[in-house]
Amino acid sequence: MAQKESTSVVLFESISHALRAEKLIKAAAISCKLIPVPRHLSSDCGVCLRFSTDTKEYVENILQGKLDFFEIKPL
């Protein structure tokens, strides 16, 4: 059985921030996907950005200072 890849999500305060973050992350050739925020994490924006936990440091560095986000959480 294949091992499931570990993923994390970035939580945002608005959908526009989530869309902009997706554009920035994809421009850096990092695979990501916008998904509905799991209810156990938050109920604020409704959309979060999912990515491989292996790239967490890169994602955080790309977003830092460019747009506001609440936090990065593992799924």
KOLSEDREN-200322 format. One record per residue (C-alpha): x, y, z. Coordinates in Angstrom, 1 decimal, always signed. Each point is the difference from the previous one (the first is absolute). Layout:
BEGIN
@east: X; north: Y; up: Z
...
//
This chain:
BEGIN
@east: +0.0; north: +0.0; up: +0.0
@east: +1.4; north: +3.4; up: -0.9
@east: +0.7; north: +2.4; up: +2.8
@east: -2.2; north: +3.1; up: -0.1
@east: +1.8; north: +3.3; up: -0.5
@east: +0.0; north: +2.4; up: +2.9
@east: -1.7; north: +3.2; up: -0.7
@east: -0.5; north: +3.4; up: +1.6
@east: -2.2; north: +3.0; up: -0.6
@east: +0.3; north: +3.7; up: +0.2
@east: -2.9; north: +1.8; up: +1.5
@east: -0.9; north: +3.5; up: -1.3
@east: -2.3; north: +2.8; up: +1.1
@east: -1.5; north: +0.5; up: -3.5
@east: -0.5; north: -1.9; up: -3.2
@east: +2.0; north: +2.6; up: -1.9
@east: +3.0; north: -0.7; up: +2.2
@east: -0.4; north: -3.8; up: -0.7
@east: -0.2; north: +0.6; up: -3.8
@east: +3.1; north: +2.3; up: +0.1
@east: +1.9; north: -2.6; up: +2.1
@east: -0.9; north: -2.8; up: -2.5
@east: +1.4; north: +2.1; up: -2.8
@east: +3.3; north: +0.8; up: +1.9
@east: +0.5; north: -3.6; up: +1.0
@east: -0.7; north: -1.4; up: -3.5
@east: +2.4; north: +2.6; up: -1.5
@east: +2.7; north: -1.5; up: +2.3
@east: -0.8; north: -3.5; up: -1.6
@east: -1.4; north: -1.4; up: +3.3
@east: -3.0; north: -2.2; up: -0.4
@east: -3.1; north: +1.3; up: +1.9
@east: -3.8; north: +0.0; up: -0.1
@east: -2.7; north: +2.2; up: +1.4
@east: -2.4; north: -2.0; up: +2.1
@east: -2.9; north: +0.7; up: +2.5
@east: +1.3; north: +0.6; up: +3.5
@east: -0.6; north: -3.1; up: +2.1
@east: -2.5; north: +1.0; up: +2.7
@east: +2.2; north: -1.2; up: +2.8
@east: +2.7; north: +2.6; up: -1.0
@east: -2.0; north: +3.2; up: -0.5
@east: -3.2; north: +1.5; up: -1.3
@east: +1.3; north: +3.4; up: -1.0
@east: +0.8; north: +0.3; up: -3.8
@east: -1.3; north: -3.4; up: -1.2
@east: +3.0; north: -0.6; up: -2.4
@east: +3.5; north: -1.2; up: +0.9
@east: +3.1; north: -0.9; up: -2.0
@east: +1.1; north: -3.7; up: +0.2
@east: +3.6; north: -1.0; up: -0.7
@east: +2.5; north: -2.7; up: +0.9
@east: +1.4; north: +0.4; up: +3.5
@east: +3.5; north: -0.6; up: -1.5
@east: -0.3; north: +3.5; up: -1.6
@east: -1.3; north: +1.8; up: +3.1
@east: +3.2; north: +2.1; up: +0.5
@east: +0.0; north: +1.1; up: -3.7
@east: -3.7; north: +0.9; up: +0.1
@east: +0.4; north: +2.0; up: +3.2
@east: +3.0; north: +1.9; up: -1.4
@east: -1.9; north: +0.8; up: -3.3
@east: -3.1; north: +1.4; up: +1.9
@east: +1.8; north: +1.8; up: +2.8
@east: -0.3; north: +3.7; up: -0.5
@east: -2.0; north: -0.3; up: -3.3
@east: -3.4; north: -0.7; up: +1.5
@east: -1.8; north: -0.6; up: +3.3
@east: -0.7; north: -3.5; up: +1.1
@east: -1.1; north: -1.4; up: +3.4
@east: +2.1; north: -3.1; up: +0.3
@east: +1.3; north: -3.1; up: -1.6
@east: -1.5; north: -3.3; up: +1.5
@east: +0.6; north: -3.6; up: -0.8
@east: -3.0; north: -2.0; up: -1.3
//
